[in-house]
C-alpha cells in the first residue's frame, strides 16, 4: 500500500503511519471537526477476502461494547479503501512494554484480569478472537487494557470458511496445536492467552524457529520450557497455571477464560505471604548492618533520610527486626539461662560454659574435691592406775586399705610417707611410761 500521509478521508486527515498488519495499515489521523487524534485502520478493497474480514470486524466491534475492548467511532469506504476510526492509544501496545523485559507476577495478573474480561465477554457473545497476541493488546497509561484487532474474528456457529483449505490463520507463535486439524474453539483462544502470560512472566515466547512452520511444529511436538527456569521468582502454583493453559490437549485446559484468570489469581495469592517472608528475611539485615556501621551523628542523619525514602513496609520490617534483636532475644536468652541454672545441680560456671561453647566441653574445668573416706572412732583400752592417763581416746583407721590410701594421697594428715606408725607408737610409749609407778619401761614384743 502506498504512503498515504496528508491524505484526507472524509473529515480525517492522515498524519503518519503507525503499524502494518497482514491485510491492513494503521495511521495516526486528526479529526478536523473536533481536532482530536484518532487511529484509522485502512483495508484495500482490491481483494474480496480482505473486504469480508473487514466487514466481520466492523460488525463485531459494533456489537461488543466493553470497557476493555477497543471501540469503533466510525467506519466507511473512500475510494479504493475501507476505513474504520478508533481511539488513538498513545502509550502503545503490550509488545512495546515487553521489549523492556518481563513483568512482575502482580503486574502480569493485573493485565491478565482485564484481557480475560474482554475475551470472556466476546466468548459469551459467541465470538472467537483467534489472534490474541501482545501487539493486539493496547495499554492506556500503561495500566488500562484494550483488546483490539478483531480482523480474524469468527462466530462459534459460523460454518463458512473464508480461509482456503490447507492454510493456517493466525500468528504461529500463539496458535494452538489443534488448529492444524480442527476448527477454532474457546480453548484455542485460552492457549493463545496462555502464551501471552508466559511471555509476560519470562520475557519470551516458549517456541521459536527460523520459519513459521518450524514454530508451529514445535507447538505440535515439543513441551515448553518451565517458566520458573527462565524467571526464578515464578512460584510452583503459578507455573502450574501457565502450563495447564498450554496443554496440548484442549480438554485438559481451563474450561473458560474466566476460570483461567481466577486460577492465576488464586495461585498468586497463595504465594504472596512466602514472598513477603523472603523480603523480610533479606532486606532488614542489610539495613541493620548499614546502621550499625555508622560512627558519627552526620552519618546517622543520612541514614534517617535513607529510611524515610524507603517504602513503609521495609521501614517497619527493619524496626521490628531491630526490636527483636535488641530486646526480645536478650530477654529470652536470659530467661533460658535462669531456668537452666535453677534446675541444675552443678556449678554456675559449668552452665555458662555450655552456653558459650554450644554444649561442648569448655576449656576450663573445676578441680574435683576428693571425697574423704569415713573414719570410725574406736575407744582404746585404758589401764587404771593411781595417776590418770594423759590420753583417753585415739583414732585409728578402720581398715588397712584406708590407711594406705591416706598414707599415699593425704600428705596433710600423714606428713612424710611411712611416719604414721612411728608417731603412733611414740605417743603410746609415753603413755605407758607414765602409767608405771617406778618409771621403768615395759617390755614390748615385736
C-alpha positions as CSV (number, residue, x, y, z in Angstrom):
1,X,0.0,0.0,0.0
2,X,1.5,3.4,-1.0
3,X,2.2,6.0,1.6
4,X,-0.9,7.9,2.5
5,X,0.4,10.8,4.7
6,X,-1.5,14.1,4.3
7,X,-4.4,12.2,2.6
8,X,-7.9,13.3,3.8
9,X,-10.6,10.7,4.2
10,X,-13.9,12.5,4.8
11,X,-13.0,14.8,7.7
12,X,-10.0,12.7,8.8
13,X,-6.6,13.9,7.8
14,X,-3.8,11.3,7.9
15,X,-0.6,12.4,9.6
16,X,1.8,9.4,9.9
17,X,2.0,5.7,9.6
18,X,1.7,3.7,12.9
19,X,1.6,0.0,12.1
20,X,1.1,-2.6,9.5
21,X,-0.9,-5.9,9.6
22,X,-1.4,-8.8,7.3
23,X,-4.2,-7.1,5.4
24,X,-4.4,-3.5,6.8
25,X,-2.5,-0.3,7.5
26,X,-3.0,1.8,10.6
27,X,-2.4,5.6,10.5
28,X,-2.5,8.4,13.0
29,X,-5.1,10.9,11.9
30,X,-6.7,14.1,13.1
31,X,-10.4,14.6,13.2
32,X,-10.8,18.1,11.6
33,X,-14.2,18.6,13.2
34,X,-13.1,18.4,16.9
35,X,-9.3,18.3,16.4
36,X,-8.9,15.1,18.3
37,X,-6.2,12.5,17.4
38,X,-7.6,9.1,16.2
39,X,-6.3,5.9,14.7
40,X,-7.6,4.8,11.3
41,X,-7.4,1.3,10.0
42,X,-7.3,1.1,6.2
43,X,-8.0,-2.0,4.2
44,X,-7.7,-2.2,0.4
45,X,-10.9,-3.3,-1.5
46,X,-8.9,-5.0,-4.2
47,X,-9.3,-8.4,-2.6
48,X,-12.7,-9.8,-1.7
49,X,-11.3,-11.8,1.2
50,X,-10.0,-8.6,2.9
51,X,-13.4,-6.9,2.5
52,X,-15.2,-9.9,4.1
53,X,-12.8,-9.9,7.1
54,X,-13.1,-6.1,7.5
55,X,-16.9,-6.3,7.4
56,X,-16.8,-9.0,10.1
57,X,-14.6,-6.9,12.3
58,X,-16.8,-3.9,12.0
59,X,-19.8,-6.0,13.0
60,X,-18.0,-7.5,16.0
61,X,-16.8,-4.2,17.3
62,X,-20.2,-2.6,16.9
63,X,-21.8,-5.5,18.9
64,X,-19.1,-5.8,21.6
65,X,-19.4,-2.8,24.0
66,X,-16.9,-3.5,26.8
67,X,-14.5,-1.4,28.9
68,X,-11.6,-3.5,27.7
69,X,-12.5,-3.9,24.0
70,X,-11.3,-1.1,21.7
71,X,-14.4,0.7,20.4
72,X,-15.0,1.9,16.8
73,X,-16.1,5.5,16.3
74,X,-16.8,5.4,12.6
75,X,-16.3,3.3,9.5
76,X,-17.0,3.5,5.8
77,X,-15.4,3.4,2.3
78,X,-13.5,6.0,0.5
79,X,-12.0,5.4,-3.0
80,X,-10.2,2.1,-3.0
81,X,-10.1,1.8,0.8
82,X,-12.3,0.7,3.6
83,X,-11.6,2.6,6.8
84,X,-12.5,2.3,10.5
85,X,-11.9,5.0,13.1
86,X,-10.7,4.0,16.6
87,X,-9.4,5.9,19.6
88,X,-5.6,6.6,19.5
89,X,-3.8,4.9,22.4
90,X,-0.6,6.9,22.8
91,X,1.1,4.7,25.3
92,X,1.4,1.8,22.8
93,X,1.0,-2.0,22.9
94,X,1.9,-4.8,25.3
95,X,4.5,-5.8,22.8
96,X,6.2,-2.4,23.3
97,X,6.1,-2.8,27.0
98,X,7.6,-6.4,27.0
99,X,10.5,-5.1,24.9
100,X,11.9,-3.7,28.2
101,X,11.8,-7.1,29.9
102,X,9.3,-9.4,31.8
103,X,6.7,-8.1,34.2
104,X,6.3,-8.9,37.8
105,X,3.8,-11.6,38.8
106,X,1.4,-9.0,40.2
107,X,1.6,-6.7,37.2
108,X,1.0,-9.6,34.9
109,X,-2.0,-10.6,36.9
110,X,-3.5,-7.1,36.6
111,X,-3.2,-7.2,32.8
112,X,-4.4,-10.8,32.6
113,X,-7.5,-9.9,34.5
114,X,-8.5,-7.2,32.0
115,X,-7.7,-9.3,28.9
116,X,-9.6,-12.2,30.3
117,X,-12.7,-10.0,31.0
118,X,-12.7,-8.7,27.4
119,X,-12.1,-12.2,25.9
120,X,-14.7,-13.8,28.1
121,X,-17.2,-11.2,27.1
122,X,-16.5,-12.0,23.4
123,X,-17.0,-15.7,24.0
124,X,-20.2,-15.1,25.9
125,X,-21.5,-13.3,22.8
126,X,-20.5,-16.2,20.5
127,X,-17.3,-14.7,19.0
128,X,-13.7,-16.1,18.9
129,X,-10.9,-13.6,18.6
130,X,-8.3,-16.1,17.0
131,X,-5.4,-13.6,17.1
132,X,-4.6,-13.0,20.8
133,X,-1.0,-11.6,20.9
134,X,0.8,-8.6,22.6
135,X,0.7,-6.4,19.5
136,X,-3.2,-6.6,19.6
137,X,-3.3,-5.6,23.3
138,X,-3.2,-1.8,23.8
139,X,-2.3,-0.1,27.0
140,X,-3.8,3.2,28.1
141,X,-1.4,4.9,30.6
142,X,0.3,1.5,30.9
143,X,-2.5,0.1,33.1
144,X,-5.8,0.1,31.3
145,X,-6.0,-2.7,28.7
146,X,-7.8,-2.7,25.4
147,X,-8.2,-5.8,23.3
148,X,-8.0,-4.8,19.7
149,X,-7.8,-6.1,16.1
150,X,-10.8,-8.4,15.6
151,X,-9.8,-9.0,11.9
152,X,-9.8,-12.8,12.4
153,X,-12.9,-12.9,14.5
154,X,-15.3,-15.8,13.9
155,X,-18.6,-16.7,15.3
156,X,-18.9,-20.1,17.0
157,X,-21.8,-21.2,14.9
158,X,-20.4,-19.9,11.7
159,X,-19.7,-22.9,9.3
160,X,-18.4,-20.8,6.4
161,X,-14.7,-20.7,5.7
162,X,-13.0,-17.6,4.3
163,X,-9.6,-19.1,4.5
164,X,-8.6,-21.5,1.8
165,X,-8.2,-25.2,2.7
166,X,-4.7,-26.1,4.0
167,X,-4.0,-22.6,5.3
168,X,-3.5,-21.7,8.9
169,X,-4.9,-18.5,10.2
170,X,-3.2,-16.6,12.9
171,X,0.3,-15.8,14.3
172,X,2.4,-19.0,14.6
173,X,3.9,-18.2,18.0
174,X,0.4,-18.1,19.5
175,X,-1.5,-20.7,17.6
176,X,-2.9,-23.8,19.4
177,X,-1.7,-27.1,18.1
178,X,-5.3,-28.5,17.4
179,X,-5.8,-25.8,14.8
180,X,-3.8,-28.0,12.3
181,X,-6.8,-30.3,12.1
182,X,-9.8,-28.8,13.9
183,X,-11.7,-25.6,14.0
184,X,-11.0,-22.8,16.5
185,X,-12.7,-23.1,19.9
186,X,-12.6,-21.0,23.1
187,X,-9.8,-23.3,24.3
188,X,-7.7,-22.2,21.3
189,X,-8.1,-18.6,22.5
190,X,-7.2,-19.7,26.0
191,X,-4.0,-21.3,24.6
192,X,-3.0,-18.1,22.9
193,X,-3.7,-16.2,26.1
194,X,-1.5,-18.7,28.0
195,X,1.3,-17.9,25.6
196,X,0.8,-14.2,26.3
197,X,1.0,-14.8,30.0
198,X,4.1,-17.0,29.6
199,X,5.7,-14.1,27.6
200,X,4.7,-11.5,30.3
201,X,6.4,-13.6,33.0
202,X,9.5,-14.7,31.2
203,X,10.0,-12.0,28.5
204,X,9.9,-14.5,25.6
205,X,7.6,-17.0,23.9
206,X,8.0,-20.7,24.6
207,X,8.7,-21.7,21.0
208,X,11.0,-20.1,18.4
209,X,12.2,-21.1,15.0
210,X,13.6,-19.6,11.7
211,X,10.3,-20.3,9.9
212,X,6.6,-20.0,10.8
213,X,6.1,-23.7,10.1
214,X,9.1,-24.6,12.3
215,X,7.5,-22.6,15.1
216,X,4.1,-24.4,14.7
217,X,5.8,-27.8,14.5
218,X,7.2,-27.1,18.0
219,X,3.7,-26.3,19.2
220,X,2.7,-29.8,18.0
221,X,5.6,-31.8,19.2
222,X,7.6,-30.1,22.0
223,X,6.8,-29.1,25.6
224,X,7.6,-25.5,26.7
225,X,10.4,-24.8,29.0
226,X,9.3,-24.4,32.6
227,X,8.7,-20.7,33.2
228,X,10.5,-20.9,36.6
229,X,13.7,-21.8,34.8
230,X,13.6,-18.5,32.9
231,X,12.3,-16.5,35.9
232,X,13.1,-17.9,39.4
233,X,10.5,-15.6,41.0
234,X,7.7,-17.7,39.5
235,X,6.2,-19.9,42.1
236,X,5.3,-23.5,41.6
237,X,1.5,-22.9,41.6
238,X,1.8,-20.0,39.2
239,X,3.8,-22.2,36.9
240,X,1.2,-25.0,37.0
241,X,-1.5,-22.5,36.0
242,X,0.5,-21.4,33.0
243,X,1.4,-24.9,31.9
244,X,-2.2,-26.1,32.1
245,X,-3.3,-23.3,29.8
246,X,-0.6,-24.6,27.3
247,X,-1.6,-28.2,27.5
248,X,-1.6,-29.9,24.1
249,X,-5.0,-31.4,24.7
250,X,-7.7,-28.8,24.6
251,X,-9.9,-30.8,27.1
252,X,-7.2,-30.5,29.8
253,X,-7.0,-26.8,29.6
254,X,-9.3,-24.5,31.6
255,X,-13.0,-24.7,30.7
256,X,-13.2,-20.9,30.3
257,X,-11.1,-17.8,30.2
258,X,-12.6,-16.6,33.5
259,X,-11.6,-19.8,35.3
260,X,-8.1,-19.4,33.8
261,X,-7.7,-15.9,35.3
262,X,-9.2,-16.9,38.6
263,X,-6.8,-19.8,38.9
264,X,-3.8,-17.5,38.3
265,X,-5.0,-15.0,41.0
266,X,-5.6,-17.9,43.5
267,X,-2.0,-19.1,42.8
268,X,-0.7,-15.6,43.2
269,X,-2.5,-15.0,46.5
270,X,-1.1,-18.3,48.0
271,X,2.4,-17.3,47.0
272,X,2.3,-13.7,48.4
273,X,2.9,-14.5,52.1
274,X,6.0,-16.5,51.1
275,X,7.4,-13.7,49.0
276,X,6.8,-11.2,51.9
277,X,8.6,-13.5,54.3
278,X,11.6,-13.8,52.0
279,X,11.7,-10.0,51.7
280,X,11.6,-9.6,55.5
281,X,14.4,-12.1,55.9
282,X,16.7,-10.3,53.5
283,X,16.2,-6.6,53.5
284,X,16.3,-5.7,57.2
285,X,19.6,-7.5,57.7
286,X,21.4,-5.3,55.2
287,X,19.8,-2.1,56.6
288,X,20.8,-3.0,60.2
289,X,24.3,-3.7,59.2
290,X,24.5,-0.4,57.5
291,X,23.0,1.3,60.5
292,X,25.5,-0.3,62.9
293,X,28.4,0.7,60.8
294,X,27.6,4.4,61.4
295,X,30.1,6.2,63.6
296,X,29.0,9.8,63.7
297,X,25.8,11.8,64.0
298,X,26.1,13.1,60.5
299,X,26.0,9.6,59.1
300,X,23.1,8.8,61.4
301,X,21.2,11.8,59.8
302,X,22.0,10.4,56.4
303,X,20.6,7.0,57.4
304,X,17.5,8.7,58.7
305,X,17.0,10.2,55.2
306,X,17.5,6.8,53.7
307,X,14.9,5.2,55.9
308,X,12.4,8.0,55.2
309,X,12.9,7.4,51.5
310,X,12.4,3.7,51.8
311,X,9.0,2.0,51.4
312,X,6.9,2.0,54.6
313,X,6.8,-1.8,54.6
314,X,10.6,-2.1,54.6
315,X,11.0,0.5,57.4
316,X,8.5,-1.3,59.6
317,X,10.3,-4.6,58.9
318,X,13.6,-3.1,59.9
319,X,12.2,-1.6,63.1
320,X,10.6,-4.9,64.1
321,X,13.8,-6.8,63.4
322,X,15.9,-4.4,65.4
323,X,13.4,-4.5,68.3
324,X,13.6,-8.3,68.3
325,X,17.5,-8.3,68.3
326,X,17.9,-5.7,70.9
327,X,15.1,-6.5,73.3
328,X,13.3,-9.8,72.8
329,X,16.3,-12.0,72.0
330,X,18.4,-11.0,75.1
331,X,15.4,-11.3,77.4
332,X,14.6,-14.8,76.1
333,X,18.3,-15.9,76.4
334,X,18.5,-14.6,80.0
335,X,15.3,-16.4,81.0
336,X,16.6,-19.6,79.4
337,X,19.9,-19.2,81.4
338,X,17.9,-18.6,84.6
339,X,15.7,-21.6,84.1
340,X,18.7,-23.9,83.3
341,X,20.7,-22.7,86.3
342,X,17.8,-23.1,88.7
343,X,17.2,-26.7,87.6
344,X,20.9,-27.8,87.6
345,X,22.9,-29.2,90.5
346,X,26.3,-28.3,89.0
347,X,28.2,-25.0,89.5
348,X,27.0,-22.0,87.6
349,X,30.3,-21.7,85.6
350,X,29.5,-25.1,84.0
351,X,26.2,-23.7,82.7
352,X,27.9,-20.6,81.3
353,X,30.4,-22.8,79.6
354,X,27.7,-24.9,78.0
355,X,26.1,-21.7,76.6
356,X,29.3,-20.2,75.4
357,X,30.7,-23.4,73.7
358,X,27.3,-24.8,72.5
359,X,27.3,-27.9,74.7
360,X,31.0,-28.9,74.1
361,X,33.5,-29.3,76.9
362,X,34.7,-25.9,77.9
363,X,38.5,-25.1,78.1
364,X,38.3,-24.7,81.9
365,X,37.3,-27.5,84.3
366,X,36.8,-27.0,88.0
367,X,39.2,-29.2,90.2
368,X,37.5,-32.2,91.7
369,X,37.4,-32.1,95.6
370,X,38.5,-35.6,96.8
371,X,35.9,-37.3,99.0
372,X,37.3,-38.2,102.4
373,X,36.7,-41.8,103.5
374,X,34.9,-42.2,106.7
375,X,36.8,-42.8,109.9
376,X,35.3,-44.5,112.9
377,X,36.3,-43.5,116.5
378,X,37.3,-46.7,118.4
379,X,37.9,-46.5,122.2
380,X,41.2,-48.0,123.4
381,X,41.8,-49.9,126.4
382,X,42.9,-47.7,129.4
383,X,44.8,-49.1,132.2
384,X,43.6,-47.9,135.6
385,X,46.5,-46.7,137.9
386,X,46.9,-44.2,140.6
387,X,47.5,-41.3,138.2
388,X,45.1,-40.6,135.4
389,X,46.1,-41.4,131.8
390,X,47.1,-38.5,129.6
391,X,45.3,-39.8,126.5
392,X,42.0,-41.5,126.9
393,X,40.9,-41.8,123.3
394,X,42.8,-42.4,120.0
395,X,41.6,-42.7,116.4
396,X,42.7,-45.5,114.2
397,X,42.0,-46.2,110.5
398,X,39.1,-48.6,110.2
399,X,40.8,-50.8,107.5
400,X,44.2,-51.4,106.1
401,X,43.2,-50.2,102.7
402,X,42.1,-46.9,104.0
403,X,45.3,-46.4,105.9
404,X,47.3,-47.0,102.7
405,X,45.1,-44.5,100.8
406,X,45.8,-41.8,103.4
407,X,49.5,-42.5,103.5
408,X,49.8,-42.0,99.8
409,X,47.2,-39.4,99.0
410,X,46.7,-37.3,102.1
411,X,50.0,-35.5,103.0
412,X,48.2,-33.1,105.3
413,X,47.3,-35.9,107.7
414,X,50.3,-38.3,107.3
415,X,53.3,-36.0,107.0
416,X,56.1,-38.0,105.4
417,X,55.3,-41.4,104.0
418,X,55.9,-44.2,106.4
419,X,55.9,-41.9,109.5
420,X,52.4,-42.7,110.6
421,X,53.1,-45.9,112.6
422,X,56.2,-44.4,114.4
423,X,54.3,-41.5,115.6
424,X,51.5,-43.7,116.8
425,X,53.9,-45.9,118.8
426,X,55.8,-42.9,120.2
427,X,52.7,-41.4,121.7
428,X,51.6,-44.7,123.4
429,X,55.1,-45.4,124.7
430,X,54.9,-42.1,126.5
431,X,51.5,-43.1,127.9
432,X,52.9,-46.5,129.1
433,X,55.8,-44.8,130.8
434,X,53.5,-42.6,132.8
435,X,51.3,-45.5,133.8
436,X,54.1,-47.4,135.7
437,X,54.9,-46.1,139.2
438,X,58.6,-46.9,139.1
439,X,59.2,-45.3,135.7
440,X,60.6,-48.4,134.1
441,X,59.9,-49.3,130.5
442,X,57.5,-52.1,129.9
443,X,58.7,-55.0,127.8
444,X,57.3,-54.9,124.2
445,X,57.4,-57.8,122.0
446,X,57.9,-57.2,118.3
